[in-house]
């Protein structure tokens, strides 16, 4: 009888240890940094032009979700567009809009709206300059369709999350 009580006690201790370890792992998994980005809108517009270069401005609206049970912060971002050659072209002069103070703090299990703006710089081409079709001409000539962007979000502890996102198609032809 004493051996039965000893086995029961040992089994209870082992079960308690296994359950405790399981919940520690579940909690640790929930506390890991886990940001995800989703594109909600985009806008292209004409920028500056010179004899060698044409700039096309871009504004991207993003919803960034913090799936962690701990807060996080976005310290900076980098945005690139996929060219037809397969290379990534940096968006120059990238900045958060004026309503987004940096560092941008994210509460646990919350989403936030970020708006980024900058410009692509392409080689100037007179045949692509066609009134209200100029933006679409440059984008079709240089960027993939559908438009792909790579977003890097730099957050706490030197963490960099990289996302490849498809920009939504808008009826402007760009």
The 8 nearest C-alpha neighbors of each residue, nearest first, counted from 0:
[[1, 3, 2, 4, 5, 6, 7, 8],
 [0, 2, 4, 3, 5, 6, 7, 8],
 [1, 3, 5, 0, 4, 6, 7, 8],
 [4, 2, 0, 6, 5, 1, 7, 8],
 [3, 5, 7, 1, 2, 6, 8, 0],
 [4, 6, 2, 8, 3, 7, 9, 1],
 [7, 5, 9, 3, 8, 4, 10, 2],
 [8, 6, 4, 10, 5, 9, 3, 11],
 [7, 9, 5, 11, 6, 10, 4, 12],
 [8, 10, 6, 12, 11, 7, 5, 13],
 [11, 9, 7, 13, 12, 8, 6, 14],
 [10, 12, 14, 8, 9, 13, 15, 7],
 [11, 13, 15, 9, 10, 14, 16, 8],
 [12, 14, 16, 10, 15, 11, 9, 17],
 [15, 13, 11, 17, 16, 12, 10, 18],
 [14, 16, 12, 18, 13, 17, 11, 19],
 [15, 17, 13, 19, 14, 18, 20, 12],
 [18, 16, 14, 20, 19, 15, 21, 13],
 [17, 19, 21, 15, 20, 16, 14, 22],
 [18, 20, 16, 22, 21, 17, 15, 23],
 [21, 19, 23, 17, 22, 18, 16, 24],
 [22, 20, 18, 24, 19, 23, 17, 25],
 [21, 23, 25, 19, 24, 20, 26, 18],
 [24, 22, 20, 26, 21, 25, 27, 19],
 [23, 25, 27, 21, 22, 26, 28, 20],
 [26, 24, 22, 28, 23, 27, 21, 29],
 [25, 27, 29, 23, 28, 24, 22, 30],
 [28, 26, 24, 30, 29, 25, 23, 31],
 [29, 27, 25, 26, 30, 31, 24, 67],
 [28, 30, 26, 27, 67, 31, 68, 25],
 [29, 31, 68, 27, 67, 28, 69, 26],
 [32, 30, 28, 29, 67, 33, 27, 69],
 [33, 31, 67, 30, 34, 71, 69, 66],
 [32, 34, 66, 67, 65, 31, 35, 64],
 [33, 35, 65, 64, 66, 32, 63, 36],
 [36, 34, 64, 63, 33, 65, 37, 66],
 [35, 37, 63, 62, 64, 61, 38, 34],
 [36, 38, 62, 61, 39, 63, 35, 164],
 [39, 37, 61, 40, 60, 62, 166, 36],
 [38, 40, 60, 61, 37, 62, 41, 167],
 [41, 39, 60, 38, 59, 167, 42, 61],
 [42, 40, 59, 58, 60, 166, 43, 167],
 [41, 43, 58, 57, 59, 44, 40, 56],
 [42, 44, 57, 56, 58, 55, 41, 45],
 [43, 45, 56, 55, 57, 46, 42, 134],
 [46, 44, 55, 56, 134, 54, 47, 43],
 [45, 47, 54, 55, 56, 44, 48, 53],
 [48, 46, 54, 53, 45, 49, 55, 52],
 [47, 49, 53, 52, 54, 46, 50, 123],
 [48, 50, 52, 51, 53, 47, 123, 54],
 [49, 51, 52, 123, 48, 53, 124, 122],
 [52, 50, 123, 49, 122, 53, 48, 124],
 [53, 51, 123, 122, 49, 121, 48, 50],
 [54, 52, 48, 123, 121, 120, 122, 47],
 [55, 53, 120, 46, 47, 119, 48, 118],
 [54, 56, 45, 46, 119, 118, 44, 120],
 [55, 57, 118, 44, 43, 46, 117, 45],
 [56, 58, 43, 118, 117, 42, 116, 44],
 [59, 57, 116, 42, 41, 115, 43, 117],
 [60, 58, 41, 115, 114, 40, 61, 116],
 [59, 61, 114, 40, 39, 113, 38, 41],
 [62, 60, 38, 113, 37, 39, 112, 114],
 [61, 63, 112, 37, 111, 36, 113, 110],
 [64, 62, 36, 111, 110, 35, 61, 37],
 [65, 63, 110, 35, 34, 109, 66, 36],
 [64, 66, 34, 108, 67, 109, 33, 107],
 [67, 65, 108, 33, 64, 34, 68, 107],
 [68, 66, 30, 69, 33, 29, 65, 32],
 [67, 69, 107, 30, 29, 108, 66, 70],
 [70, 68, 107, 67, 30, 71, 106, 32],
 [71, 69, 107, 106, 105, 68, 72, 67],
 [70, 72, 105, 104, 155, 69, 106, 73],
 [73, 71, 104, 103, 105, 154, 155, 74],
 [74, 72, 154, 103, 75, 153, 102, 104],
 [73, 75, 102, 154, 153, 72, 101, 103],
 [76, 74, 153, 73, 152, 77, 154, 102],
 [75, 77, 152, 151, 153, 78, 150, 74],
 [76, 78, 151, 150, 152, 79, 75, 93],
 [79, 77, 150, 90, 149, 89, 151, 76],
 [78, 80, 89, 149, 88, 90, 148, 87],
 [79, 81, 148, 88, 87, 147, 82, 149],
 [80, 82, 87, 147, 142, 86, 148, 143],
 [83, 81, 142, 85, 84, 86, 141, 143],
 [82, 84, 143, 142, 85, 141, 81, 86],
 [83, 85, 82, 86, 81, 141, 142, 143],
 [86, 84, 82, 83, 81, 87, 143, 142],
 [87, 85, 82, 84, 81, 88, 83, 80],
 [86, 88, 81, 80, 79, 82, 89, 85],
 [87, 89, 80, 79, 81, 86, 90, 82],
 [90, 88, 79, 91, 78, 87, 80, 119],
 [89, 91, 119, 118, 79, 78, 117, 93],
 [90, 92, 118, 93, 117, 89, 119, 120],
 [93, 91, 117, 94, 118, 90, 116, 119],
 [94, 92, 117, 91, 116, 90, 115, 95],
 [95, 93, 116, 115, 92, 96, 117, 76],
 [94, 96, 115, 114, 99, 116, 97, 93],
 [95, 97, 98, 99, 114, 115, 94, 116],
 [96, 98, 99, 95, 100, 94, 114, 115],
 [99, 97, 96, 100, 95, 114, 113, 101],
 [98, 100, 97, 96, 95, 101, 103, 113],
 [101, 99, 103, 102, 98, 97, 95, 96],
 [102, 100, 103, 74, 99, 73, 75, 104],
 [101, 103, 74, 73, 100, 104, 72, 75],
 [102, 104, 101, 73, 72, 100, 74, 105],
 [103, 105, 72, 71, 102, 73, 106, 70],
 [106, 104, 71, 72, 70, 107, 103, 65],
 [105, 107, 70, 109, 108, 104, 71, 65],
 [106, 108, 70, 68, 69, 109, 67, 65],
 [109, 107, 66, 65, 67, 68, 106, 110],
 [110, 108, 65, 107, 106, 64, 111, 105],
 [111, 109, 64, 63, 65, 62, 112, 108],
 [112, 110, 63, 62, 113, 64, 109, 105],
 [111, 113, 62, 61, 63, 114, 110, 60],
 [114, 112, 61, 60, 62, 111, 115, 99],
 [113, 115, 60, 59, 96, 95, 61, 112],
 [116, 114, 95, 59, 58, 94, 96, 113],
 [115, 117, 58, 94, 93, 57, 59, 95],
 [118, 116, 93, 92, 57, 91, 90, 56],
 [119, 117, 56, 91, 90, 55, 57, 54],
 [118, 120, 90, 55, 54, 91, 56, 121],
 [119, 121, 54, 53, 118, 52, 55, 122],
 [120, 122, 53, 52, 54, 123, 119, 137],
 [123, 121, 52, 51, 53, 124, 120, 54],
 [124, 122, 52, 53, 51, 121, 50, 125],
 [125, 123, 127, 126, 122, 128, 53, 51],
 [124, 126, 128, 127, 123, 129, 50, 133],
 [127, 125, 128, 124, 129, 136, 123, 133],
 [128, 126, 125, 136, 124, 133, 129, 137],
 [129, 127, 133, 125, 126, 130, 124, 132],
 [128, 130, 133, 132, 127, 131, 126, 136],
 [131, 129, 132, 133, 128, 134, 127, 136],
 [130, 132, 133, 129, 134, 135, 128, 136],
 [133, 131, 129, 135, 130, 134, 136, 128],
 [132, 134, 128, 129, 136, 135, 131, 130],
 [135, 133, 137, 136, 132, 138, 173, 45],
 [134, 136, 173, 138, 132, 137, 133, 139],
 [135, 137, 133, 139, 134, 127, 138, 132],
 [138, 136, 140, 134, 135, 139, 141, 133],
 [137, 139, 135, 142, 141, 140, 136, 134],
 [140, 138, 136, 137, 141, 142, 135, 143],
 [139, 141, 137, 138, 136, 142, 83, 135],
 [140, 142, 138, 82, 139, 83, 137, 143],
 [143, 141, 82, 138, 83, 139, 81, 140],
 [144, 142, 83, 146, 82, 145, 81, 147],
 [145, 143, 146, 142, 139, 147, 83, 138],
 [144, 146, 143, 147, 165, 166, 168, 167],
 [145, 147, 144, 143, 166, 165, 142, 148],
 [148, 146, 165, 81, 164, 80, 166, 145],
 [149, 147, 80, 164, 79, 163, 81, 165],
 [148, 150, 163, 79, 162, 78, 164, 80],
 [149, 151, 78, 162, 161, 77, 148, 163],
 [152, 150, 161, 77, 76, 160, 159, 153],
 [151, 153, 76, 160, 159, 154, 75, 150],
 [154, 152, 159, 75, 74, 158, 73, 76],
 [153, 155, 73, 158, 74, 72, 157, 152],
 [154, 156, 157, 158, 72, 71, 153, 73],
 [157, 155, 158, 154, 153, 159, 71, 32],
 [158, 156, 155, 154, 159, 153, 74, 160],
 [157, 159, 154, 156, 153, 155, 160, 152],
 [160, 158, 153, 152, 151, 154, 161, 157],
 [159, 161, 152, 151, 158, 153, 162, 34],
 [162, 160, 151, 150, 159, 152, 149, 163],
 [163, 161, 150, 149, 164, 151, 160, 36],
 [164, 162, 149, 148, 150, 147, 161, 165],
 [165, 163, 148, 147, 162, 149, 166, 38],
 [166, 164, 147, 146, 167, 148, 145, 163],
 [165, 167, 146, 147, 164, 168, 38, 41],
 [168, 166, 169, 165, 40, 41, 39, 38],
 [169, 167, 166, 170, 145, 173, 146, 172],
 [168, 170, 171, 167, 172, 173, 41, 42],
 [169, 171, 172, 168, 173, 167, 135, 42],
 [172, 170, 173, 169, 135, 168, 132, 43],
 [171, 173, 170, 135, 169, 132, 168, 134],
 [172, 135, 171, 134, 138, 43, 169, 139]]
